């Protein structure tokens, strides 16, 4: 995969270097290049800095008349305060998000990969028709269907439940499509060897195909988890009782509430991002690779 | 397809199937396995995607307030109501303006970042991570930072502090639609959140451009810089650009989170989904009108997607990869 080539390269030969310098416009000197990238990088990091700064400040430091880039003193106690504050059911919402995002990811991978595999590999007369039925759902963005979906889920009595938060989102035509594309490129020989050895489709899938596709599964898992953790509209629609809020809904409620406790809101936001930053740090290789491979957000 | 092939154990293969395949019992029957693998997904799709859409279509012809099982048929009344409703039509205008801003700016910024990062020799992974990291942020979190820290309308907001150094007075970024400063807030938030993601796509595409092309161009006398970018890089990125633009457009259609959180309670600056949210799930709980709006929106999106696919040929280039 191109994006995982070693980052530090050998000193380039002149011809090689000239060629690379020409890529994407070679007018810029090396210094200019790093200055431009550095400035852009600064602007991309500032919001994170502000978040951490405010999360560890007193309210006076956040809203004081003379705004300072560095807070006067750092309030580590804000972390404890966030989790012990009775008025803010934050721990509960983190737990809800963790449950929902994890089960969402597991469910999506299971259901969509199986279907994607069948569409790519199992010869069946009407497979094309099924595939078009799946493709058709891509035309209707999930966000547009929130009114009808809410109508359905509320008539099932699933409002404010994990079921309601998780199950309707499992059937992603997009993810199924991505798996199909991936399996189309999976080496056929491996499966055929397994079939000759007497495995059925099911056995070949679990014992040959999945173990040899773990990279792609990891990439899709990362993307799906991030999307599940960050999704807002559906949890907002379904989670009407504070006990079933996900962390995004909880944050949104603090933001629009009358009484604003700045440092707690910022600390809560920081805590809502932290798990994903870990996911990023540990799984970035797969994440970048997966996105580069699929080109599409799931 | 005959249903019997899924039943009997160890039947002989159906006559039409490829003769070269090894034994085919229940376990081996492709039809059975196809449905075994696809079944859960298709059932779910039918219940949670197709059924709601159909139900919504049905609801849109009824007067349905506070109920999802209405009995008063009103024909196209909900549709005419929505299409003549200033708020809903205005929300389509909001979307159009938003897409007109965000699609080209994100395209340009993510391509620019990719070009920068691609030329780096050291710290490439570091800067790629820096630009990519905002992808981990939710729109809600970003809205909060933007609204309460950077573009806070009062003195202590970062932007107003910076402007203050130049003697510029405080700007109320989000509470006043005139002048529409809120666009700056919304567009920058989204740029920050999604540019890194598309940068990755462009990076992958840039690294797939064969270096020989640049060498050949150099021999032909093309100057490095704008000329090679214009005549080699950009055409080589065409497939990716097309996909990126389509994805950006779809993402713009789905805009909800930052509008809802940044402009809470305002009646202006609502894109269609926010408008529908308040219409269907707000105080009036008008599912009929809300459903009609969703149907209108779906038709519009399908039309635009099909048109765009026709002009730009999305899909073919991607599948060839």
Interface residues (C-beta under 8 A of the other chain):
Chain A: X2 X3 X5 X7 X8 X9 X18 X19 X20 X21 X22 X23 X24 X25 X26 X27 X28 X30 X33 X34 X36 X37 X40 X41 X43 X44 X45 X47 X48 X50 X51 X54 X62 X63 X64 X65 X67 X110 X111 X112 X114 X115 X117 X118 X119 X122 X123 X124 X125 X126 X127 X130 X133 X134 X137 X139 X140 X141 X142 X143 X144 X145 X146 X147 X148 X149 X150 X151 X152 X154 X155 X167 X168 X170 X171 X173 X176 X181 X195 X196 X200 X201 X202 X203 X205 X226 X229 X230 X232 X233 X236 X237 X248 X251 X252 X255 X256 X260 X262 X265 X266 X269 X272 X273 X276 X277 X279 X280 X284 X288 X291 X292 X295 X296 X297
Chain B: X1 X17 X18 X22 X27 X28 X30 X31 X33 X34 X36 X37 X38 X40 X41 X42 X44 X45 X47 X48 X49 X50 X51 X52 X53 X55 X56 X59 X68 X69 X113 X114 X115 X116 X117 X118 X119 X120 X121 X122 X124 X125 X127 X128 X129 X130 X131 X132 X133 X134 X135 X136 X137 X138 X139 X140 X141 X142 X143 X144 X145 X146 X147 X148 X149 X150 X154 X155 X156 X157 X158 X161 X192 X196 X197 X200 X201 X203 X204 X206 X207 X208 X209 X211 X214 X215 X217 X218 X224 X225 X226 X228 X229 X233 X240 X243 X247 X250 X251 X253 X254 X256 X257 X260 X261 X264 X265 X273 X276 X277 X280 X281 X287 X290 X291 X293 X294 X297 X298 X301 X302 X305 X318 X319
